[in-house]
Amino acid sequence: MPVQVAENVYWVGAIDWNRRDFHGYTYTTPRGTTYNAYLILDDNVALVDTVAPGFEEEMLSRIAEVVDPARIRYLIANHGEIDHSGAIPAVLEHAPEAEVLCSRKGLDSLGKYFDLPELRSVATGDTLTLGKKTLRFIEAPMLHWPDSMFTYVAEDRLLLPNDAFGQHLATSQRFADEVDSCQLWQEATRYYANILTPFSRMVLRKLDEVARMGIEIATIAPSHGVIWRENPGQIVEAYRRWASGEARERVVIVYETMWGSTEQLAEALAEGAMSEGVEVLLRGLPMADHTDVFGELLEAKGLLLGSATHNQGMLLNVAAFVEDLKGLRFTGKIGAAFGSHGWAGGAVPDLEEALRRAGLEVMSADLAVRWAPTPEELAKAREFGARFAREVRRSLAEATQPHDEAEA
């Protein structure tokens, strides 16, 4: 059934209980997802975003409970990706006179995906009066596609930001205050880490721009997950922290082992770091889910990355993790590499180079161990783990020190 979000504004989207991946399995969604579409009733009826292919009838049936779909006059496409635009052709079959509005970049993406009638582009500052309600458009390029934009319903102080502020979370509840807060924040963190991290500078600029525009926000209704109606500023401030690279005393240790030698080093490093009182997360590949690990890494200051050597390089699961790490480009983090090898090395230097290319400040651990680690080498790993933890704490303290004191 449709759910009222504001006066004469309804959620009419779809719940995908069984979705388990996004973006070609690079993002796992163990809790499913939703495709949120929003129907605005006025003298002219508008639909903001649609749903993924296969869910057209679910959305249309919800719309029909509120209004005849033929009455839709405007279809706003905040983003051209198929999970949001996939039902546009189905909507236009029921509302052939509806005008499709998108960003200027959306002309390219939507025009390539669908054979549509003429599209109308809008830009930041443009408005559309429906009658009593006014839609205001804000371009948001690279949050997370070049064509992304926000739609703001001024009278309701309702922000419809598409992929920003969302989560992949299938639930019968529609609002953030109705669901388990631990699950909600875990999914919101995973979402930012795996989708928006590469665009953090643009996130900060957009947050500042919206603030300068003086836009008051009572509700944030994203296109995935639940709607923020109580204290929506909490997710905005979380985005500001994440985009700024703020972190805590957490060290994530990610490794892949062959015959257990690299795992012994990982455990020794964890012991050393824990001895300094920092939070430590030990994640062995391929058992650990990359999406989860990047969610945990978002608020971590340190990353220790390890691999056994195979064919003079790192193992395949670590290599896949590294490729994602380089693409996400977390900011303000410290890293170091470790691992084992037999007759020829290779993994550790490759890992160090990968950390640098991913934008991390790299410490040299000198922990490329041949065959199996000796008691002395394990002691060395414990010592480095403790030193790495102290550097994490020192770096965080320095980052939070007032500027005038830092220069004193």
N, C-alpha and C positions, 0 to 999 in steps of 0.2 A: 504494500500500500504506500501511497505518497506520504511524505512527512513534512509538516510545516516548519520552515526555517525562520521566516519572518512573515509579516502581514502580506498575504497574497504571493508569497514565495515558497515553493515546494521543492523538496528533494524528490526526483523522479528517476533516479539512476538504477543501477543493477548491482547485485551482490554475486561475486564469483568465489564461491566457497572452495572450489577445487583448484584454483590457480596456484602453481607451485614454482613458477619461474617468470622472470622478466628479462628482456634484452638478451635473448639467446643463452639462458642459463647462467649469465654472469651475476644475476641477482636472484636469490632464492626467496620465495614467499610462503613460508610454512603455515602462515595464518590466512592465506588467501588474500583477496583484495576486494575493493569496490570500484565501480566506475560511476562517479557522481555527475549527474546532470541536474540542472536547476531550472524550474519553470516559473516564470514571472507573469502573473495575471495583471492586466491593466487594459486601457482602451485598446492598446496593441499588445498582443501576447508575445513574449520572448522566451526562447529556450537557450540556456547557456551550457554549451558542451553536450556531448552525447555519450555513447557507451561503445564498448568493443564489439566487433562482429560476433554474431551469435547471441547477443543479448538485446537485439533491437525490440523484439516483441515484449520482453519484460519491461523495458523503458516505456514503450508506447502504451502498454496496458495501464501503467501508472499515470501517464499523462491523461489518458482517457477518463480516469476516475476524477480528474479535476476539470478538464476542459476538452472539447473536441479538438484532436490534433490538427484538424484543418484550419483552426483559428490561429495557429502559430504564424506570426507576421515576420519575426526576426529570429534567425538562428545564429548565435554568437559562437564562433569557434576560437577559443582562447589558445589553442595549440593543435597542430596538425597531426600529431602522432595518432596511430590507428586506434589505440585504446580509448581515445577521447573523440575522435572524428569518425570512427568506423560506421556509425549509424546515421550519418548525414544523408546518404541516399535514401534510406528508409523513411526518414522524417520528411524529406522532400516529396516522396511518393504520396504521403498523406496531406502535405501542405505545399502544394506546387507553387503557390504564390509567395512563399517565404523567401526573404532575402538573407543571404549568408554574409556575415560580417567577420572579418579576420584582420590580423595585422598585415602590414605590407609584405613581410616575409612569408606570411601565411598564404599569400596568393600563389607562391611557388610550390609549397608543400601540398596544399589542398588541390591545386590545379594539376599536380602530377599524380596524386592518388586517385582522384575521382574525375569523372566527366560531369562537371557541374555547370549550371547556368552562371552568368557573370557574377563574380564575387566583388564585394565592396570592402575596401581596406579602410581601416581607422588607425589613428596615431594617438600618442599621449596627448591628453587634453581634449580630444574629441568627445562629444556627448551624444546621446540618443534619448529623446524624450518619448516615453511609452504612453504617457497620459499624466497620471499622478506621480509616476516614478521616473527617475532619470538615471541612465547608465552612463558611467564615465569610464573611459578606457585608458589603460596605462601599459605601454609597451614594456616588456620584461625580457629582452633578448638574452639567451643563454641561461634562462631559469626554467627549463634547461635546454631548450632548442632556440635557434635564432628567431623562430616565429612566435615564441611564447608572449602572452600578454595577460593582464589582469582586467577583470570587469568589476566595477564598484557601483553598488546600488546606493546612491547618495542618501535617499530618505530613510533607509533602514540601517545605514552605516555598515553595510554588508559587503565584505570583500570576497570575490570569487577568483582566486589566484591560480586555478588549474593545478599544476604539479608542485607549486610551492606549498610548504606547510602540511604536506600530506603524509600518509603512512599506508603501507600495504597491510590492511587489517579487515578481514571479513567478519562482520558482526551484525546481529539483529538490531543493535542499538545504533543510533545515528549521531550521537553527540559525545564529545570527549569526556564529559563529566558522568557519563553513564557506564563507561567501560573500566576495566581494571587498569589502574594508572601505571603499574609496572609494565604490563604488556604494551600499553599505549606509548610510553616513552622509549621502550626498547625499539618499537617499530619506527617511531619518529626519528630516533637516532640512526638506526640502520638506513632509513630512507635518505637522510641528509648525507651520511657518510658515503653511500654507494652511488648517489645520483648527483648531488649538488656540490660535493667537495671541490671538484675541478673548477667550479665557477664562483668560489667564495668571494673573490674581489668584487665580482659583479653583484653578488648578494648584498654585500655591504653597501655598495653604491645605490642599489635599488632601495634598500631600507632607509638610507639617508634621504633619497629623493622623495619617497612617500612621506617621510616625516616633514620635509620642507613644504610639501604640498598641503600640509595641514589636514590630511585626511583622518577623520575620526573613525575608529573601527570598533564596532560592538560585537561582530561575529566574523569569523574567518571560515569559509566553506570551501575546502580544497576539492580536487577531483579524484582523490583516492583517500579512503579511510573515513574517519569520523570528523565531525564539525566542531570547531572551537567556539563555544558560545559563552562560557564562563571564563573570564580573564583571558581573552585571546592574546593578550600581550605576553603571556608566558611562552608561547611558541615563537613569537617574534624575538624575544630576548634570547631564547635558546639559539635561534638562527644567528643572531649577532655574535654570541659567544663562539659558536662553531665556526662561523665564517672568519672570525678574528684569530682562530687558532688557539683559543684558550684551552688549557689542559690541566690535569691534576697529577699527583704523584702516582702514576700508574706506568708499569713497564709490561708490554706485551712481548712474549717470546714465541716466535713462530718458527717451526723447523720441520724438516722431513729427514727421516733416518733410513738407513738400509739394514745394517746389522746391529743397531743399537748404540753405536759409538757417538753419533751426533746427539742422540737422545740423552745419553749420560752427560754430555756437555751442557745441554739445555737445562737439565735438572740441577746441575751444579750452579749454573748461572742464576737460576731461580732461587736457590738456597741463599746465594750471596746477596741478591737484591732484597729478598725478604728479611735478611738480617738487619737491613737498614730501615725497615718499617714501611717500605713503600708497597703499594698494591701490585701484585704480580699475577699475570694471566699466562698460563703455559698452554700453547695450542699446537698440537701435532697434526701435520698434514699426512694423508688426505682426510683424516677423521674430522677435523674442524671445518666448518663451513666458512668459505671466504667472506660471504656477506656478513655473517656474524662477527668475524674477526675484524673487518673494517669498521663495523659499528663500534666495537670495543676500542679500536685504535683511535677513533675520532677524538676522544677525550683523554687519551694517553699521551704522555710526553716522550716516552722512550719505546723504541722497537729494536729487539734483538732477533736477527734473522739467521737461521742456520740450515745447512744442507750437507749431506754426504756428497761425494764427488762421483759422477758417472759420466763416462765419455768426456772426461776433462772439464766437465761443467756441473751445474746444479741439477738436482733431480727435477722431474717434470712437474710435479705438483707445486714445488716452490717456484719454478719458472713461471707457471701460470699466475701464481700469487703476485710475483714480481711485476708481471706485465700490467695487472690491474693497479698495483701500487703506483707504478710510474704514470699511469693515466689519471689516477685520482689526485696526485700531487698534494698531499697533506702539507700544511705549513707549520713551521716552528717546532719540528720534532727532531730528536736525537736518535741516531741509529748505530748499530755495530753488527758485524758479521762473525760467524763461527762455523765450524764444520770439521769433518773428517775426510781422509782420502787414503788411498793405498799407495801404489807405486808412483802416481802422478797427481799433483794437486790441480786446482782450477776453480772449484766452487766458491771458495771464500773471496778471492779477488773479484770474481764475477758478481758476487753478492754485494760487496762494498761499492763497486761501480754502479750497480743497480740502485742502491740506496742513495747515492749522490744524484743520479739522474732523476730519482723520485723527489728530490728537493730536501732530503734529510741532511743534517750535519752529522758527519760520520766520525766516530771514534775508532781507533785501531785497537782491536782486542788481542791480536796476535794469538788467535786460537784456531789455527789450522793444524789439526792433530792427525798424525799418521797412524793408520790402522785403529787401534783402540787406545783411549786415553789412559795414561798412567795415573797413579794416585797424585803425583806432583802436578800433572796437567789438570786434573780435576780440582785440585786446590787452587791452581792459577785461575780456573774458570770461576770458582766461588769468589776469589778476590776481585776479579774483574766485574762480576755481577754486583758486588757491593760498591765498587768504584763508580760503575755506571749509574747505580741508584743515587749515589751522592751527587753526581753530575746532574741528574734529573732534578733533584731537590734544589741544587744551587741555581740551575738555569731558571726554574720556576720562581724562585725567590728574587732573582735579578729582574725578571720580567714584570713582577708586581711592585718593585721598588719605585717610589716616587722619583721622577726625573731629576729633580734638584738634588736629591740625596745621592743618586747614582753618579752625578758629576762632582759631588763634593770631595 
